[in-house]
């Protein structure tokens, strides 16, 4: 991924991690804890972006 390489070349950057839309949703559910029902239905139309 070219953007990943570009980010790695920035002084001070030691690591670049790719997070898929699916992983972002799982992370959100974990952060919501007992309130994870807020994210219910996102599996069908996940609004979260992939990110680096």
C-alpha atoms as one frame of an Amber mdcrd trajectory, in Angstrom:
protein
   0.000   0.000   0.000   1.634   3.249  -1.145   0.018   5.434   1.523   1.253
   3.057   4.221   4.809   3.391   2.895   4.492   7.179   2.795   3.270   7.296
   6.386   6.094   4.996   7.541   8.577   7.439   5.984   7.369  10.306   8.204
   9.978  11.124  10.843   8.863   9.866  14.247   6.420   7.252  12.921   7.436
   3.852  14.252   4.432   1.731  13.265   1.478   1.806  10.881  -1.486  -0.475
  11.579  -4.281  -1.215   9.093  -7.752  -1.535  10.618 -10.497  -2.970   8.415
 -14.119  -1.826   8.609 -14.951  -5.123  10.279 -12.210  -4.752  12.891 -13.273
  -1.145  13.545 -16.796  -2.401  14.286 -15.512  -5.098  16.651 -13.337  -2.522
  18.428 -16.328  -0.191  18.782 -18.455  -2.958  20.292 -15.712  -3.713  22.835
 -15.443  -0.031  23.761 -19.214   0.245  24.149 -19.233  -2.722  26.537 -22.726
  -3.132  27.978 -24.009  -0.561  25.485 -22.875  -2.531  22.414 -26.528  -2.732
  21.284 -26.006   0.838  20.040 -23.997  -0.672  17.166 -26.672  -3.261  16.395
 -27.414  -3.421  12.695 -24.023  -2.052  11.640 -23.078  -5.500  10.335 -25.543
  -5.014   7.454 -24.397  -1.471   6.627 -21.155  -0.715   8.474 -20.619   3.093
   8.504 -17.139   2.834   9.989 -14.183   3.455   7.656 -11.084   1.353   7.190
  -8.067   3.220   8.496  -4.335   3.271   9.043
